[in-house]
Amino acid sequence: MEDSKMVCELRKARGLAVSLAREVDMKNQRLWEMERHTEEISSRLNSMIAEKDRMNHAFSEEMRKMQVIGLQNAKLKTELECQLSKMHLLTQESERLKEEVAYQRKELDLKANELEKRESQLDIERKSFYIEKEKIAQNPFDSDYSMSVHINDLRDRLTEKEEELRDMDILNQTLILREHMSNNELQAARKELINVLPQILDATAIIGLKRMGEVAQKPFQDVCLQKFSAQDWELRSVELSSLWQDKVNNPNWHPFKQAIKDGKLQEMVDEDDSHLRELRSQWGEEACDAVVNALLELNEYNPSGRYVVSELWNFKDGRKANLKEVIDCLIQQMKASKSVKRRRDGQRPN
């Protein structure tokens, strides 16, 4: 009886031990899973920390670059203001030079008219002198003291007029030289503006640089878009416009002729030129007009060099811009930029 009771107790103990062992295994399994999950979380956390460090480093680097860009922009703004001040002075100087040239030209015209009048008067007096001299030579016995005095007076007047003519000629040469120097200074001012304008002027402004003699690409793009596939038209348009630009720049190709226009003999584009006829036939009237316009511009602005040159241009009126228009446009742009900056500064929170 006691043995049976002990066996029963042992069985219970064994069942309890098995149950406890299973529970321990389950807890160990859960513990292992928790450790693995913890390791995954730790790994992800380390990755997130590393990514955060990388982002912080990238943000710091971008902030440093922004500060450098800010300093560069401030430097460029200062340089722009200096350039505008210089160009404003150039404009004032160019206006003064223009007024001086106009005054000198007017004075030169007056002096030239006066010179012509004096030359005419001198010719008359010279003829009178020789007529009187001839009379005396023909009638030497009729000459008297009054005639001698008259001849001497004429001789003195002729000498005086000749000296005045020499002085007028010297003055005329001086005025021409001064006009030439003034024109050189104006051209130097235009060249300086052409050099700095692309760096400071807004691309949307009505005043800018036009490349005289450059073949427009849009007509070639339009015709190639119609004739070629979507993969080829752009490349073909570039090839065509480049080909005709080379032809325009070639000094051996001179498709011009002399013709009477508005009562004057002028040089005009020969529309019957074989190259232009071929261009018009294959690629249309607009492409041909683009090449003709480039030819006309080069013939006007750079006929000897036959290469594209930049010119100050008023795109609103389609003509060459004068120095005053360029400077006024730059000043307006600077004022607008300052106005926008003040509005932005006023909207920033304190």
PyMOL commands that set and color helices and strands:
alter all, ss='L'
color gray80, all
select helices_A, chain A and resi 2-138+140-142+145-200+218-227+233-249+274-283+285-301+323-347
alter helices_A, ss='H'
color red, helices_A
select strands_A, chain A and resi 207-212+256-261+264-269+309-314+319-320
alter strands_A, ss='S'
color yellow, strands_A
deselect
rebuild
show_as cartoon
